[in-house]
Amino acid sequence: VALALLMLLLFLRKYRIEVFDNNTKVTFIFFNVLLMVFVTTLVVNYNSEYIYVVPICVLPLVLKAFFDARLGMFTHVITVLLLGSIVPNSYEYMFLQILAGIVTILTVSELYKRANLFISVAQITLIYIIAYFAFFVIHEGSIETIDLNTFLLFILCGLATLFVQPLIYAYEKLFGLVSDVSLLELSDTNTKLLKELSNVSPGTFHHSLNVANLAEASANEIGANAMLVRVGALYHDIGKMV
């Protein structure tokens, strides 16, 4: 366990030094890892048949929302490796969860759009079902004894993954982090501050809108965080109200 967590720390130190130097962000990452381990341990102790109800894919979703896809994927793999030592059928479990984590990272973009989250959760659930079906056929050689209740567990897992939206909101308040969901709220020109800017300094307001559009387009071209850039541009002249 110590070795696995050390690998995570070394990854942060090597590739995400700005995260490594921030105690709040490191605490946030390790808190999420420990939370997943804790919930999975509770389920294993209660009844290991329900192991697939635990929405492990919430971890890469949350970390991608606050940081980036690479950190989310690396942390997910480390967490699944840790869980492999406490769950039954560990290889099958790890294979399914790592596959689901990869699909999560690849499919979830612009989490603040609700439709995207629903589509991604549907894809994650489908991957779980296909991968489990394949494993069962390989092990048993037929589908006669397959337990359909397991597929129901995957669907419940998908529904539990939708809980990520309120969880992200709670994390923002607890850890003082900013996700794309908050940035979307800030980019709304009907917010109190931007309304005041449009009333007090209409010229500056229109200039800020133009800069926001240009900056957002530029950010999209180079793969930067377009939403963050847009919000920064909208508020960059806010002091001119004074």
C-alpha positions as CSV (number, residue, x, y, z in Angstrom):
1,V,0.0,0.0,0.0
2,A,2.8,2.4,0.9
3,L,4.6,1.6,-2.4
4,A,1.5,2.2,-4.4
5,L,0.8,5.6,-2.7
6,L,4.5,6.5,-3.1
7,M,4.1,5.9,-6.8
8,L,1.2,8.4,-6.8
9,L,3.3,11.0,-4.9
10,L,6.3,10.5,-7.3
11,F,4.0,11.0,-10.3
12,L,2.7,14.3,-8.8
13,R,6.3,15.4,-8.0
14,K,7.5,14.5,-11.5
15,Y,4.6,15.6,-13.7
16,R,2.3,17.8,-11.6
17,I,4.6,19.8,-9.4
18,E,2.0,22.6,-8.9
19,V,-0.4,20.0,-7.4
20,F,2.4,18.4,-5.4
21,D,3.3,21.8,-3.8
22,N,-0.3,22.4,-2.8
23,N,-1.2,20.5,0.4
24,T,-4.9,21.0,-0.1
25,K,-4.8,19.4,-3.5
26,V,-2.7,16.5,-2.4
27,T,-5.0,16.0,0.6
28,F,-8.0,16.1,-1.8
29,I,-6.5,13.4,-4.0
30,F,-5.6,11.1,-1.2
31,F,-8.9,11.7,0.5
32,N,-10.7,10.4,-2.6
33,V,-8.5,7.4,-2.9
34,L,-9.1,6.5,0.8
35,L,-12.8,7.1,0.4
36,M,-13.1,4.6,-2.4
37,V,-11.1,2.0,-0.5
38,F,-13.2,2.6,2.6
39,V,-16.5,2.2,0.8
40,T,-15.3,-0.9,-1.1
41,T,-14.1,-2.4,2.2
42,L,-17.5,-1.8,3.8
43,V,-19.3,-3.5,0.9
44,V,-16.8,-6.5,0.9
45,N,-17.4,-7.0,4.7
46,Y,-21.1,-6.7,4.3
47,N,-21.6,-8.9,1.2
48,S,-18.9,-9.3,-1.5
49,E,-21.5,-10.1,-4.1
50,Y,-22.4,-6.4,-4.2
51,I,-18.9,-5.3,-5.0
52,Y,-19.8,-3.9,-8.4
53,V,-22.4,-1.5,-7.0
54,V,-19.5,0.8,-5.7
55,P,-19.1,3.5,-8.3
56,I,-15.3,3.5,-8.6
57,C,-15.6,5.6,-11.8
58,V,-16.5,8.6,-9.7
59,L,-12.8,8.9,-8.8
60,P,-11.5,9.6,-12.3
61,L,-14.6,11.8,-13.0
62,V,-13.9,14.0,-9.9
63,L,-10.1,14.2,-10.6
64,K,-10.7,15.0,-14.2
65,A,-13.1,17.8,-13.3
66,F,-10.6,19.4,-10.9
67,F,-7.3,18.5,-12.5
68,D,-6.8,16.7,-15.8
69,A,-7.3,13.3,-17.5
70,R,-3.8,12.0,-17.0
71,L,-3.8,12.5,-13.2
72,G,-7.3,11.1,-13.0
73,M,-6.3,7.9,-14.9
74,F,-3.1,7.3,-12.9
75,T,-4.9,7.8,-9.6
76,H,-7.7,5.4,-10.7
77,V,-5.2,2.7,-11.7
78,I,-3.3,3.0,-8.3
79,T,-6.7,2.8,-6.4
80,V,-7.8,-0.3,-8.4
81,L,-4.4,-2.0,-7.7
82,L,-5.0,-1.3,-3.9
83,L,-8.5,-2.7,-4.1
84,G,-7.3,-5.8,-5.9
85,S,-5.9,-7.1,-2.6
86,I,-9.2,-7.0,-0.7
87,V,-11.8,-8.1,-3.3
88,P,-12.7,-11.6,-4.5
89,N,-11.9,-12.4,-8.2
90,S,-9.3,-9.7,-8.0
91,Y,-8.0,-10.0,-11.6
92,E,-11.5,-9.9,-13.1
93,Y,-12.3,-6.9,-10.8
94,M,-9.2,-5.0,-11.7
95,F,-9.6,-5.7,-15.4
96,L,-13.2,-4.4,-15.4
97,Q,-12.5,-1.3,-13.3
98,I,-9.4,-0.2,-15.3
99,L,-11.4,-0.7,-18.5
100,A,-14.2,1.4,-17.1
101,G,-11.8,4.0,-15.9
102,I,-10.3,4.3,-19.4
103,V,-13.7,4.7,-20.9
104,T,-14.6,7.3,-18.3
105,I,-11.5,9.4,-19.1
106,L,-12.0,9.0,-22.9
107,T,-15.8,9.8,-23.0
108,V,-16.4,12.4,-20.3
109,S,-15.7,15.9,-21.7
110,E,-17.4,19.1,-20.5
111,L,-18.9,17.6,-17.4
112,Y,-20.9,20.8,-16.8
113,K,-23.2,19.7,-19.7
114,R,-25.7,17.2,-18.1
115,A,-26.3,15.3,-21.3
116,N,-22.6,14.5,-21.6
117,L,-22.6,12.9,-18.1
118,F,-25.7,10.7,-18.9
119,I,-24.1,9.5,-22.2
120,S,-20.8,8.7,-20.5
121,V,-22.5,6.8,-17.7
122,A,-24.4,4.8,-20.2
123,Q,-21.2,3.9,-22.1
124,I,-19.4,3.0,-18.8
125,T,-22.3,0.7,-17.8
126,L,-22.3,-0.9,-21.3
127,I,-18.5,-1.6,-21.0
128,Y,-19.0,-3.2,-17.6
129,I,-21.7,-5.5,-19.0
130,I,-19.8,-6.5,-22.1
131,A,-16.5,-7.1,-20.2
132,Y,-18.2,-9.1,-17.5
133,F,-20.1,-11.2,-20.1
134,A,-16.9,-11.9,-21.9
135,F,-15.1,-13.0,-18.6
136,F,-18.0,-15.3,-17.7
137,V,-18.1,-17.0,-21.1
138,I,-14.2,-17.5,-21.0
139,H,-14.4,-19.0,-17.5
140,E,-17.6,-21.1,-17.8
141,G,-17.6,-21.9,-21.5
142,S,-21.4,-21.2,-21.8
143,I,-24.0,-18.6,-20.7
144,E,-26.4,-21.1,-19.1
145,T,-25.5,-20.4,-15.5
146,I,-25.0,-16.6,-15.9
147,D,-26.5,-14.6,-13.1
148,L,-28.5,-11.7,-14.5
149,N,-28.6,-10.0,-11.1
150,T,-24.9,-9.0,-11.7
151,F,-26.0,-6.9,-14.7
152,L,-28.5,-5.2,-12.4
153,L,-25.6,-4.3,-10.1
154,F,-23.8,-2.6,-13.0
155,I,-26.9,-0.5,-13.8
156,L,-27.1,0.5,-10.2
157,C,-23.4,1.4,-10.3
158,G,-24.1,3.6,-13.3
159,L,-26.9,5.4,-11.5
160,A,-24.7,5.9,-8.5
161,T,-22.0,7.4,-10.8
162,L,-24.5,10.2,-11.6
163,F,-24.1,11.4,-8.0
164,V,-20.8,12.9,-9.1
165,Q,-22.4,16.3,-9.8
166,P,-23.5,17.1,-6.2
167,L,-20.3,15.6,-5.0
168,I,-18.2,18.0,-7.1
169,Y,-20.2,20.9,-5.7
170,A,-19.6,19.7,-2.1
171,Y,-15.9,19.3,-2.8
172,E,-15.7,22.8,-4.2
173,K,-17.0,24.2,-0.9
174,L,-14.9,21.9,1.3
175,F,-11.6,22.2,-0.4
176,G,-11.9,25.6,-2.1
177,L,-11.3,24.1,-5.5
178,V,-12.8,25.3,-8.8
179,S,-14.3,23.0,-11.4
180,D,-15.8,23.7,-14.9
181,V,-19.3,23.6,-13.3
182,S,-18.4,26.8,-11.2
183,L,-16.7,28.4,-14.2
184,L,-19.9,27.9,-16.2
185,E,-21.8,29.8,-13.5
186,L,-19.2,32.6,-13.5
187,S,-19.3,32.9,-17.3
188,D,-23.1,33.7,-17.2
189,T,-23.4,37.3,-18.2
190,N,-26.5,37.6,-16.0
191,T,-24.5,37.3,-12.8
192,K,-24.8,40.3,-10.5
193,L,-21.2,41.6,-11.1
194,L,-21.3,41.4,-14.9
195,K,-24.8,43.0,-14.9
196,E,-23.3,45.9,-12.9
197,L,-20.4,46.1,-15.4
198,S,-22.8,46.3,-18.3
199,N,-24.7,49.1,-16.6
200,V,-21.8,51.2,-15.3
201,S,-19.3,50.6,-18.2
202,P,-21.2,49.3,-21.2
203,G,-18.1,49.9,-23.5
204,T,-15.9,47.8,-21.2
205,F,-18.5,45.1,-21.0
206,H,-18.7,44.7,-24.8
207,H,-14.9,44.8,-25.0
208,S,-14.7,42.0,-22.4
209,L,-17.2,39.9,-24.3
210,N,-15.1,40.3,-27.5
211,V,-11.9,39.4,-25.7
212,A,-13.6,36.4,-24.1
213,N,-14.8,35.1,-27.5
214,L,-11.3,35.6,-29.0
215,A,-9.5,34.0,-26.0
216,E,-11.9,31.1,-25.9
217,A,-11.4,30.3,-29.6
218,S,-7.6,30.6,-29.1
219,A,-7.7,28.3,-26.1
220,N,-9.7,25.7,-28.0
221,E,-7.1,25.7,-30.8
222,I,-4.1,25.0,-28.5
223,G,-6.0,22.6,-26.2
224,A,-6.0,24.9,-23.1
225,N,-8.9,25.2,-20.6
226,A,-11.3,27.3,-22.8
227,M,-13.8,27.8,-20.0
228,L,-11.2,29.1,-17.5
229,V,-9.8,31.4,-20.2
230,R,-13.2,32.7,-21.0
231,V,-14.0,33.5,-17.4
232,G,-10.7,35.2,-16.9
233,A,-11.3,37.4,-20.0
234,L,-14.9,38.3,-18.9
235,Y,-13.6,39.7,-15.6
236,H,-10.2,41.1,-16.7
237,D,-11.4,44.7,-16.8
238,I,-13.9,44.5,-13.9
239,G,-11.9,47.2,-12.0
240,K,-12.8,49.8,-14.6
241,M,-16.2,50.1,-12.9
242,V,-14.4,52.0,-10.1
